[in-house]
Amino acid sequence: MLFLDGVYVVDSPHDNRARFHWVREPTSAQLTQLAHTTARRVGRMLEREGLLERDIEQLDFSDVLDEEDPAQAMEALRLSAPA
């Protein structure tokens, strides 16, 4: 498997050549924030589709999240079968 340490970007609309731009690895805090954001967005989408039901006892679960354990974002929601 190949992992790049950057991204390819077309810098100019007149020049279609993609150039590689090196980027630093994400920090632990950035990865944690990404996991929380992803869990929140996926949870809201699943709720809209009727595939997920928010736990009534934890309507706002942001205050129970442990910054060291982003998996709690999904544990704060309870799966339920569609009615």
C-alpha positions, 0 to 999 in steps of 0.5 A: 500500500502506498501512502503519500506525505502530501497532496497533488494540486493544480496550482493554475487554471492555465496549467493543468499539471498537478504539483506535489505539495508536502504536508505535515502529518496530522496531530493527535488533536487533529485526528481526534477532532476529525473522528468526532466530526465524522461521528457526529455527521454520520450520526445525523445522516443516519438519524435523517434516514431513520436508521439511528435513534438518539438516546433520549438520556443523552440528547447532547452527548458532546459533554460526555465525550472523552477527548482521548477516546473518539469512539465514544461519539458513536457510543452516545447514539443507540442503533434501532431498527426502523419502525 
